[in-house]
Each structure stands twice: as C-alpha cells, then as structure tokens.
Amino acid sequence: MGRKLLLTLAAALALATIVSCVRLEPIGDGEAARRVAFVCRNGVSMSVWSAAYFNRLAADRGLRERALARASTSSYEAVPLRMRFALALDGFRLDGYVPRVIGAEDARGALVVVIDDAELPAEARSSAAAVEVWQGFPPMREQYFPSRAALKVRVEELVDRFEHPSAGRE
C-alpha cells in the first residue's frame, strides 16, 4: 500500500474511534428559533465551527437562539475530511450539513456575522436584521487551533449578548 493510502486509513480509523468515544453534537440546518447566520467564504470551516459552538453554548445556557453556517461563494460541495476530523475532535458532527451560499431566506431577520474576507450577497444583506463583520482570524484550514481560539472568544461574547441583552447598553 502507498503511504498516502495508509495515512488516509489511519485518519479514518482515528475519526471512527473519536466518534465512538465522544458525545457528538450535530451541526444542522434546523429551523429552531434561529437568529444568527455565520458566513465565511467557503462555508466549510469558520462559519461551521462558529455556528456549532454558538449552538452548544446557547443550548447549555437555555437560550432559544440558534445559528446556521453559510458560505459567501459556492466553492465546495462538502466539508473536507480534515475539517470533519477537526470538528469531531471538538465534539461536533455534520449530520448532513452541506455548504450553501447564504440567501435572503437564511438572513431574513437574523444577525448575520460575516467572518474575514467573505462577501455577503446583496439579497442576504438586505434581508438581515443586522450585519457584523468579524476580521483578523488565522485561516482555519491552515491554523485550526489559533483560529478556533480566536473565534471562541468572539462567539462567547456574542452568546453573552443574547443571554444579557441589556448589558452594556446604558
């Protein structure tokens, strides 16, 4: 067997082991009281991780808000294996998630969080209740852990705002 095939098999085995040992939370497109749409360029890394982490925190705190992940451009048909593995390490599973470009329906009445160099389509921008732009993150596909750490801080701050809506407003 070739070295590349062995590495692929080892990664698949490691992922299967993690999946069987860790409580995985789904990353889905559920219609729950969603109010946040995270958008990154490809919809396969930063927006996916941010939505999954937001949903975990919101559920843990008893909030009804939920998030979804979207892309600004149509460049991937599926989340790459490396990212699936990284998400599994963090306890997230994709549950049929497929990267899609954000549309007006996704953004309608939502807070849309645009991450780094994503370009929000005009129809989504006009449907959003509000748009925030988060910048300055290392690319997740190359620097997963530093990117995750930076996103973690921002997502936690956002969940805190939903949990305490009057805090900071005087």
TADA-V612243 format. One record per helix or strand of 2 or more residues. SS is the DSSP state (h for helix, s for strand). FROM is the first residue (numbers start at 0). TO is the last residue. If there is no record, write none. Layout:
BEGIN
ss=(SS:SS)
from=(FROM:FROM)
to=(TO:TO)
END
This chain:
BEGIN
ss=(h:s:s:h:s:h:s:h:s:h:s:h)
from=(2:24:33:45:65:80:91:103:110:121:129:143)
to=(20:25:39:59:70:88:92:106:114:126:133:162)
END
